[in-house]
Amino acid sequence: MPVDSYLLLKSLHILGVVMFLGNIIITGWWKFMADRTLNPQVIAFAQRQVTLTDFVFTAGGAALLLAAGWGNAALHGMDIYSSRWLTWGFWLFNISGLIWVAILIPTQIKQAVMAKTFASNNVIPAEYWVLVKRWYLWGIIATLLPLGNLYWMVFKPN
């Protein structure tokens, strides 16, 4: 039985979505819960895991869904600018990605550097909490945008 390339790429695309959205939602939750403890060791551990899981699951999922989505569109003659649902999906995903690259990743890197220090000296600097607020605000926006993609990708309105 031959492999249906459309369904294979669609399955890979959905796997990428699960990895990507699942991780950004769960990571936000775990970081929020760790920050609430005010315990430097717990927060430092969580911050390291945020960085690691974002590299593996958020970036990995984003790469998979992007590659499978573009691959399916190219292979099956879908012009992303001729279908409103594809255009919206493309731009919501890209805007979320820009927020990650421009704001969230640099913020996480600064937090991770701080976490290495406060894990051993037990003093969380005030700047960390400023960065936490920035991370939550932009993280919520960067999560809502691809969640909006669920509407466009599932219902495919003209």
Secondary structure, 3 states (H helix, E strand, C coil): CCCCHHHHHHHHHHHHHHHHHHHHHHHHHHHHHHHHHCCHHHHHHHHHHHHHHHHHHHHHHHHHHHHHHHHHHHHCCCCCCCCHHHHHHHHHHHHHHHHHHHHHHHHHHHHHHHHHHHHHHCCCCHHHHHHHHHHHHHHHHHHHHHHHHHHHHHHCCC
